[in-house]
Amino acid sequence: MAAKDMGTKYTCFKCGTRFYDLKRPEPLCPKCGADQREAASIKPPEKTERRRAARAPVEEVEEVEQELVEEEEMAADEDFGEEPDEDY
């Protein structure tokens, strides 16, 4: 019997059992009886979103480093009694 003739393939959200629904109207897990339509559907992120998520911590670190540099410059200006340079 070919896999496409067996219906939709599921992995039970409760017990992890893999099974086919055999084209039945209710996709019930044969092991624990959980109705798979009750599972919270989570769509996997697209490749571009995963790439952005992987780069996000680096960008946050750069922002924090930039803030620290700015704070050090302001502290150095205050130590010499000067006002921070302002660009207009």
Secondary structure, DSSP 8 states (H G I E B T S, - for coil): --GGGG--EEE-TTT--EEE-TT-SS-B-TTT--BGGGS-------HHHHHHHHHHHHHHHHHHHHHHHHHHHHHHHHHTT-------
